Amino acid sequence: MIIGLGLIGLILGVWAGAAYLVPKGAGLAGGPMVLMYGIIGFVGFGIAGAIITFRMQAKRLRNSALIIGILVLLLYLILAAIAFKKAVSEREPDSAFVPAGEFIITMERVDRSDPYLFVKMHVDSNTRTWAQTGPAPEHKICSARLKANNLVEIRKALDKLLALSHEKLADCDSADQPVVKRLHWNLIDAQSSQANLSLPHKGTLDVNSNCLRQHSEIARTFSLVETISQYQGGKVTCN
């Protein structure tokens, strides 16, 4: 009875946390926060189950525990089937990734005055993953798989960035403004060779705060890479 009610509380806590209590923009912290609410639900319902258990007569307790056990088993079987069906439906075909081409892009924070921010975000279209390094001092590396539409959006933004005029790019290289972020890229495929690019297929771009405010094409490329972990994708693993 205690374990059965606790498992029901776990599901309700996870559902309430994911649906109402955890902010949508929580990023990597969202998973642990949802798990915390699940644990709270498990403990709360487990305590309630203990109180009910010790107040019940043996016969009624046996029948009630059997009913609760069957209901919990059916609930978890249904949830497992839903999760499996969702995983199958969300599996994207290789054709969805074709428009993204083959590229590697990394956004690095040069200004690391804020210790709570990560220091590097790496996106690889070949492995279809992102990898985040930091924040300090542990510098853990967390990674997850990417959705095709996110990779395509980054590629489009990168192509626009590399096609910007030298005049706009010159605004980012100001000696009186400190560099805050740095972008490294490598366009591996030949798809971009047909475009009229101002920057090489493999290179680096340093930017300051004024540059990001004045040029939306540059700011969008940096933003898409920087916030890629906030978009729905695969399971996040850290080491």
C-alpha positions as CSV (number, residue, x, y, z in Angstrom):
1,M,0.0,0.0,0.0
2,I,2.8,2.4,0.9
3,I,4.9,1.7,-2.1
4,G,1.8,1.8,-4.4
5,L,0.6,5.1,-3.2
6,G,4.2,6.5,-3.3
7,L,4.5,5.5,-6.9
8,I,1.2,7.3,-7.7
9,G,2.6,10.3,-5.9
10,L,5.8,10.1,-8.0
11,I,3.8,10.3,-11.2
12,L,1.6,13.1,-10.0
13,G,4.6,15.1,-8.8
14,V,6.5,14.7,-12.0
15,W,3.4,15.7,-14.0
16,A,2.7,18.7,-11.9
17,G,6.3,19.8,-11.9
18,A,6.7,19.5,-15.7
19,A,3.3,21.0,-16.5
20,Y,3.0,23.9,-14.0
21,L,5.8,24.3,-11.5
22,V,9.1,24.3,-13.6
23,P,9.7,27.3,-15.9
24,K,9.8,26.5,-19.6
25,G,13.2,28.2,-19.9
26,A,14.8,26.2,-17.1
27,G,17.2,24.5,-19.6
28,L,19.4,21.9,-18.1
29,A,18.1,22.6,-14.6
30,G,14.6,21.5,-15.7
31,G,15.1,17.8,-15.4
32,P,16.4,17.8,-11.8
33,M,13.7,20.2,-10.8
34,V,11.0,17.9,-12.2
35,L,12.6,14.9,-10.5
36,M,12.6,16.9,-7.2
37,Y,8.8,17.4,-7.4
38,G,8.4,13.7,-8.2
39,I,10.4,12.8,-5.0
40,I,8.2,15.2,-3.0
41,G,5.1,13.5,-4.4
42,F,6.5,10.0,-3.6
43,V,7.3,10.9,0.0
44,G,4.0,12.7,0.6
45,F,1.8,9.9,-0.8
46,G,4.0,7.4,0.9
47,I,3.4,9.0,4.3
48,A,-0.3,9.1,3.6
49,G,-0.1,5.5,2.6
50,A,1.6,4.7,5.9
51,I,-1.1,6.4,7.9
52,I,-3.8,4.6,6.0
53,T,-2.1,1.3,6.4
54,F,-1.7,1.3,10.1
55,R,-5.3,2.3,10.6
56,M,-6.8,-0.4,8.4
57,Q,-7.9,-3.8,9.4
58,A,-5.8,-6.7,8.0
59,K,-8.4,-8.0,5.6
60,R,-9.3,-4.6,4.2
61,L,-5.7,-3.7,4.0
62,R,-4.9,-6.9,1.9
63,N,-7.7,-6.2,-0.5
64,S,-7.0,-2.5,-0.8
65,A,-3.2,-3.1,-1.4
66,L,-4.1,-5.6,-4.1
67,I,-6.3,-3.1,-5.9
68,I,-3.8,-0.3,-5.5
69,G,-1.0,-2.6,-6.8
70,I,-2.9,-3.6,-9.9
71,L,-3.9,0.0,-10.6
72,V,-0.2,1.1,-10.3
73,L,1.0,-1.7,-12.5
74,L,-1.6,-0.8,-15.2
75,L,-0.7,2.9,-14.9
76,Y,3.0,2.3,-15.4
77,L,2.4,-0.1,-18.3
78,I,0.2,2.6,-20.0
79,L,2.9,5.3,-19.4
80,A,5.6,3.0,-20.8
81,A,3.5,2.3,-23.9
82,I,2.9,6.1,-24.4
83,A,6.6,6.9,-23.9
84,F,7.6,4.2,-26.4
85,K,5.0,5.4,-29.0
86,K,6.2,9.0,-28.5
87,A,9.9,8.0,-29.0
88,V,9.0,6.2,-32.2
89,S,7.0,9.1,-33.6
90,E,9.7,11.6,-32.7
91,R,12.4,9.7,-34.5
92,E,13.3,11.9,-37.4
93,P,14.4,10.4,-40.8
94,D,17.8,11.2,-42.2
95,S,16.2,13.3,-45.0
96,A,15.1,15.8,-42.4
97,F,18.7,16.7,-41.6
98,V,19.8,17.1,-45.3
99,P,19.1,20.9,-45.5
100,A,21.4,21.4,-42.5
101,G,24.4,20.1,-44.5
102,E,27.7,19.3,-42.7
103,F,29.1,21.8,-40.3
104,I,30.7,22.4,-36.9
105,I,30.1,25.6,-34.9
106,T,31.3,26.6,-31.4
107,M,30.3,29.6,-29.4
108,E,32.8,30.5,-26.7
109,R,32.4,33.1,-23.9
110,V,35.5,35.3,-23.8
111,D,34.0,37.4,-20.9
112,R,33.8,34.9,-18.1
113,S,33.0,37.3,-15.3
114,D,29.8,35.5,-14.5
115,P,30.7,32.2,-13.0
116,Y,27.2,30.8,-13.4
117,L,27.3,30.8,-17.2
118,F,28.7,28.0,-19.3
119,V,31.9,28.8,-21.2
120,K,31.5,26.9,-24.5
121,M,28.7,25.5,-26.6
122,H,29.6,23.1,-29.5
123,V,27.2,22.0,-32.2
124,D,28.1,19.2,-34.7
125,S,25.7,18.4,-37.6
126,N,27.4,15.1,-38.3
127,T,26.7,13.7,-34.9
128,R,23.6,15.8,-34.6
129,T,24.5,16.7,-31.0
130,W,25.4,19.7,-28.9
131,A,27.9,19.7,-26.1
132,Q,28.1,22.3,-23.4
133,T,31.2,22.9,-21.3
134,G,30.9,24.6,-17.9
135,P,30.1,26.5,-15.9
136,A,33.2,26.8,-13.7
137,P,34.7,25.4,-11.6
138,E,33.6,21.8,-12.5
139,H,33.5,22.5,-16.2
140,K,31.3,19.5,-16.7
141,I,30.5,18.5,-20.3
142,C,26.8,18.0,-21.0
143,S,25.5,16.8,-24.4
144,A,22.3,15.8,-26.1
145,R,21.0,15.0,-29.6
146,L,19.5,17.8,-31.8
147,K,16.3,18.1,-33.7
148,A,16.6,18.6,-37.4
149,N,14.8,22.0,-37.5
150,N,17.2,23.4,-34.9
151,L,20.3,22.4,-37.0
152,V,18.7,23.8,-40.1
153,E,18.0,27.1,-38.4
154,I,21.6,27.4,-37.2
155,R,22.9,26.6,-40.7
156,K,20.7,29.2,-42.3
157,A,21.9,31.8,-39.8
158,L,25.5,30.8,-40.3
159,D,25.2,31.2,-44.0
160,K,23.8,34.7,-43.6
161,L,26.5,35.6,-41.2
162,L,29.3,34.5,-43.6
163,A,27.7,36.5,-46.4
164,L,27.7,39.8,-44.5
165,S,29.6,42.7,-46.0
166,H,33.1,43.5,-44.7
167,E,31.8,46.9,-43.5
168,K,29.3,45.2,-41.0
169,L,31.9,42.7,-39.9
170,A,34.4,45.5,-39.3
171,D,32.1,46.9,-36.6
172,C,32.8,43.8,-34.5
173,D,36.5,44.4,-34.5
174,S,36.8,47.5,-32.5
175,A,39.9,48.1,-30.4
176,D,38.0,50.3,-27.8
177,Q,35.4,47.6,-27.1
178,P,36.3,44.4,-25.3
179,V,35.5,41.0,-26.9
180,V,32.7,39.2,-25.1
181,K,32.1,36.2,-27.3
182,R,33.9,34.2,-30.0
183,L,32.5,32.0,-32.8
184,H,34.4,29.1,-34.5
185,W,32.9,27.4,-37.5
186,N,33.8,24.9,-40.2
187,L,31.6,24.3,-43.2
188,I,32.5,20.7,-44.1
189,D,30.2,20.2,-47.1
190,A,30.5,21.9,-50.5
191,Q,26.9,23.3,-50.3
192,S,28.2,26.7,-49.2
193,S,30.8,27.0,-52.0
194,Q,28.2,28.2,-54.4
195,A,27.3,31.2,-52.2
196,N,29.0,34.6,-52.2
197,L,30.6,34.5,-48.8
198,S,32.7,37.3,-47.2
199,L,34.2,35.0,-44.7
200,P,36.0,31.7,-45.3
201,H,34.4,28.3,-44.8
202,K,36.5,27.7,-41.7
203,G,37.3,30.6,-39.4
204,T,36.7,32.6,-36.2
205,L,34.8,35.8,-35.4
206,D,35.2,37.8,-32.2
207,V,32.4,40.2,-31.2
208,N,31.8,42.9,-28.7
209,S,28.5,44.0,-27.1
210,N,27.9,46.8,-29.6
211,C,28.3,44.5,-32.5
212,L,25.7,42.1,-31.2
213,R,23.2,45.0,-30.6
214,Q,23.7,46.6,-34.0
215,H,23.7,43.6,-36.3
216,S,20.7,41.2,-36.0
217,E,22.3,38.6,-38.3
218,I,25.3,38.2,-36.1
219,A,23.3,38.3,-32.9
220,R,20.9,35.6,-34.2
221,T,23.7,33.2,-35.0
222,F,25.3,33.6,-31.6
223,S,21.9,33.3,-29.9
224,L,20.8,30.1,-31.7
225,V,24.0,28.3,-30.7
226,E,24.1,29.7,-27.2
227,T,20.5,28.7,-26.4
228,I,20.4,25.4,-28.3
229,S,20.2,23.4,-25.0
230,Q,16.8,25.0,-24.2
231,Y,15.1,23.4,-27.2
232,Q,13.5,20.0,-27.2
233,G,15.9,17.2,-28.2
234,G,17.3,14.0,-26.8
235,K,18.2,13.1,-23.3
236,V,20.9,15.2,-21.7
237,T,23.9,13.4,-20.3
238,C,26.7,15.0,-18.2
239,N,30.2,13.9,-17.2
